[in-house]
Every structure is written in C-alpha cells, then in structure tokens.
Amino acid sequence: MNQILDWAVSNGIGVVEIGDDGATLAETIFGIKNVDNYPAPMEDAIWLDKQEDSLKIHLQVKRDFVKDVAKFPYLNGIISNAYKLNSQNRNLYFKPFKNNGRCQADADVYRLPAGKKNAVTFLGYEQGYNANIDSLDKTPDKIVGREDELNVIVHLQDTVFSKATRIIRRGVILSFQPQFLENEAAAQQLVYDAVIYSSLLSFYRHGPGKSKKVVNK
C-alpha cells in the first residue's frame, strides 16, 4: 500500500486515505513524523460506550478556503458543503454508542516540524463527552479533547522537485469511519469533496516550474 501511495503522489495524483489509521499517509508519504495515532486520554474513543456519552467532529470551516480555478461543480474546499448539509452546525456527531453501534474514531495528534507547518491544514477535530464516569474511563473530565487538539480531517499539500520537474503532492486524511456519523448526507459529502478536491490536482499537478494556480478567496 505504501508503494502505491508513494507512486501516486510522486506522479502528481491526489490521494484520500479514510479510516482510523489515516495518519500513515502523513508519516510514510509526506514525511511528517511524530504523529500520535493513539493520543491519551481519548485513545480510540471506544471507552465512551454509554448511551449518554457522545462523540463529534468539530469543523474549522474558516480554514476551508482553497478554491480551484477549474471551478468543478459544487467544489467548495473539503468540509464547507458538509457544514451546509449539517444546517451550518460545526459539530458533526457520531451515532450513539449502542450494542457496538459506533466504531472507534481514532484521532491523531500532529507534532509538526517548522518545515512542514505550511504543508498541513487541520480542518476537523474530534471531541467527546463523558456523561457517566466510571472506573474504566480514561479521564475524569467530562469534555475530552480541545477544539484544536485531536485531528481527524487533515489536508496535506507540498511541492517537491524531481529531475528539475516540479511536482505538487496532495492528500486528504479522514481519520474516522464516515458510516458512523449521524448525519449520513454530510458524511457522504465529506468523502465526495475530499475525493474531488484531490483528483483536481491533475489540472495543475506538475511541470517544469509552471502550474495553474490555486487561488485563495
């Protein structure tokens, strides 16, 4: 799998990785080391296993400002359309935990070196609510995770040179299982926009120092 991903990004093909181990894309392909895939106290979140507990993704919509000059229909970054489908609520909730009705949502914590800070945009953070604390729970705090701590939606983009050819590399990481989000339409839209946004890299992916531009609005 790593060979496939490495071949894709080195050829200017955008990729999307979905699932609780999504941060492997950042570590193995984009060279961002020290990603904690099991951060305390959230860990894999499955200990929030009571009906009254909750788990959500807090969207950072103001950061979703990248527009593509190709103007693909309905393209509006990665999370903006899901936010609209969620009634402009920045909190996307997971289904309640009932009879194993919600799988783990394995958030990550990134420790970015100075040279990688401009290559990463954090768009969604996991937070949990611990309603009834018992001896098996990982933390006595009722709110688990800050609004800018546990990453689950991440955009990666950088530029490398290979034999005097500039290659733009792009990836989107969704470090959760979309089918366990309560708002099904928003979950589908997240995946759709991540794939479309990544695939549009083909319009300006590489060349001898030349490229179509990404505009910020």
C-alpha positions, 0 to 999 in steps of 0.5 A: 500500500505504501508503494502505491501511495508513494507512486501516486503522489510522486506522479502528481495524483491526489490521494484520500486515505479514510479510516482510523489509521489515516495518519500513515499517509502523513508519516510514510508519504509526506514525511511528517513524523511524530504523529500520535495515532493513539493520543491519551486520554481519548485513545480510540474513543471506544471507552465512551460506550454509554448511551449518554456519552457522545462523540463529534467532529468539530469543523474549522470551516474558516480554514476551508478556503482553497478554491480551484480555478477549474471551478468543478461543480459544487467544489467548495474546499473539503468540509464547507458543503458538509457544514451546509448539509449539517444546517451550518452546525460545526459539530458533526456527531457520531451515532450513539454508542449502542450494542457496538453501534459506533466504531472507534474514531481514532484521532491523531495528534500532529507534532509538526516540524517548522518545515512542514507547518505550511504543508498541513491544514487541520480542518476537523477535530474530534471531541467527546463527552463523558456523561457517566464516569466510571472506573474504566474511563480514561479521564475524569473530565467530562469534555475530552479533547480541545477544539484544536487538539485531536485531528481527524480531517487533515489536508496535506499539500507540498511541492517537491522537485524531481529531475528539475520537474516540479511536482505538487503532492496532495492528500486528504486524511479522514481519520474516522469511519464516515458510516458512523456519523449521524448525519449520513448526507454530510458524511457522504459529502465529506468523502465526495469533496475530499475525493474531488478536491484531490483528483483536481490536482491533475489540472495543475499537478506538475511541470517544469516550474509552471502550474495553474494556480490555486487561488485563495478567496 
